[in-house]
């Protein structure tokens, strides 16, 4: 396997092939209708503020995003609708989902701490060059889960996620998407290409 920009085996051609094989949000949920209601529950609880929508709608560079996920995954049900809401706020964000187990070759290439973590979002430039990878949970999600699991009692699986935690997690995903956009906007390679 070759190394591209210091990241082994995640070259643009491979990432393009996986993005091309991915499904949009609705098609992805349709692959397992029995698990989709949990995603829909969080989808109805997550909303971009006007300020967040303005940030995303101001983007000028295309961002390809590929999420390895599992419809069965509780963390995916909470966080993937957030990525969908962010992507829907800009015509320049091309978001696709693939099942972690059906695309094990990809999942094994992006393992985190020797685990097949989901969701994992791979952020790419318009030509599928790797820009960033954010996996498993944002800092807000980790803090909240640690407080619940490392404290005196643990909630039952599927317990409701507090709205303030949802809002903070959404903001962290948006921060990463904005960071990726700014990296692309300031990229010498792309500025030279577009003359801006």
Secondary structure by P-SEA (a helix, b strand, c coil): cccccccccccaaaaaaaaaacccaaaaaaccccaaaaaaaaaaaccccaaaaaaaaaccbbbbbbbbcccccccccccaaaaaaaaaaccccbbbbbbcccaaaaaaaacccccccccbbbbbccccccccccccccaaaaaaaaaaaaccccccccccccaaaaaaaaaaaaaaaaaaaaaaaacaaaaaaacc
